[in-house]
Each structure stands twice: as structure tokens, then as C-alpha cells.
Amino acid sequence: MGWLWAIIVGFVLGLLAKAILPGKQHSPLWLITIFGIIGGVVGNALARGFGIEETAGIDWGRHALQVIAAVVIVGVGDMIYMAVRGRGRERA
């Protein structure tokens, strides 16, 4: 059941990150979901490093780190996606 939650949370984090980033992202929805999953994992690792992995109640710090990591990963991942697709360069 853990993998299902990872997909659901990754989907939500990816959509949040896509909504926060300015401009249009060209990555497909499945790739945004993967970026969101990676953002969640990175955010959890950062929270563990800062010592806020688990607290009483809602883990707002952990969730904030997950969203921040997802925004960075979706932004960088979209730039890489566009570079690989060949649309990132201006045509002469």
C-alpha cells in the first residue's frame, strides 16, 4: 500500500509545484507525478536532516520541505525534458 500512497502524494505534490511555478511547464502529467514523488522523498530526507521528521500533530515543516523540493525538481526536470525534446533552443 506504500507505493499507492507514494503515487498519490507525488501526483498532488507535482500538481502543486506545477501551479506554483510561473509560466508553462511542458512535461507530461506522468512525468510531473514522478517529479512529485522524487520531491516527496527529497523533502522527507531534508526533514530528517533538520530533525523534524515526525512531530505531534501535522508535520507542517516536513510538508513545506516536500513542496519546496517538488517545486525545484519540477522546474529543473522540465528544463531537462525540454532540452532532451529539442524545444529548449531558439531556432535561427
C-alpha positions in Angstrom: 0.0 0.0 0.0 3.0 2.3 0.4 3.6 2.6 -3.3 0.0 3.7 -3.8 0.4 6.5 -1.3 3.7 7.5 -2.9 1.9 7.8 -6.3 -1.0 9.8 -4.8 1.3 12.2 -2.8 3.6 12.5 -5.8 0.7 13.4 -8.0 -0.5 16.1 -5.6 3.0 17.5 -5.0 3.7 17.6 -8.7 0.4 19.5 -9.4 1.1 21.9 -6.5 4.6 22.5 -7.8 3.3 23.0 -11.4 0.8 25.5 -10.1 3.4 27.4 -8.1 6.0 27.7 -10.9 5.5 30.6 -13.2 4.9 30.0 -16.9 4.0 26.8 -18.7 5.6 23.5 -18.0 5.8 21.1 -20.9 6.3 17.9 -19.1 3.5 15.3 -19.4 1.4 14.5 -16.3 3.1 11.1 -15.7 6.5 12.8 -15.5 5.1 15.6 -13.2 3.9 12.8 -10.9 7.4 11.2 -10.9 9.0 14.5 -10.2 6.5 14.9 -7.3 7.4 11.5 -5.9 11.1 12.4 -6.0 10.3 15.8 -4.4 8.4 14.0 -1.6 11.4 11.7 -1.0 13.9 14.6 -1.0 11.6 16.6 1.3 11.4 13.7 3.8 15.2 13.4 3.7 15.7 17.1 4.3 13.1 17.0 7.2 15.0 14.1 8.7 18.3 16.0 8.4 16.7 19.1 10.1 15.3 16.9 12.9 11.6 17.5 12.1 10.8 14.1 10.6 7.9 13.4 13.0 6.2 15.8 15.3 3.0 15.7 17.3 0.1 16.7 15.1 0.5 17.7 11.5 4.1 17.8 10.2 3.9 21.3 8.5 7.6 21.6 8.3 8.0 18.3 6.6 5.2 19.1 4.2 6.7 22.5 3.4 10.0 20.9 2.6 8.3 18.4 0.3 6.6 21.2 -1.6 9.8 23.2 -1.9 11.7 20.2 -3.1 9.0 19.3 -5.6 9.0 22.9 -7.0 12.7 22.7 -7.5 12.6 19.2 -9.1 9.7 20.0 -11.3 11.4 23.2 -12.5 14.7 21.6 -13.2 13.1 18.4 -14.6 11.0 20.4 -17.0 14.1 22.2 -18.3 15.9 18.9 -18.8 12.8 17.5 -20.5 12.6 20.5 -22.9 16.4 20.2 -23.6 16.0 16.5 -24.4 13.0 17.1 -26.6 14.9 19.8 -28.5 12.4 22.6 -28.0 14.6 24.4 -25.4 16.8 26.2 -28.0 15.8 29.1 -30.2 15.8 28.5 -33.9 17.9 30.6 -36.1 
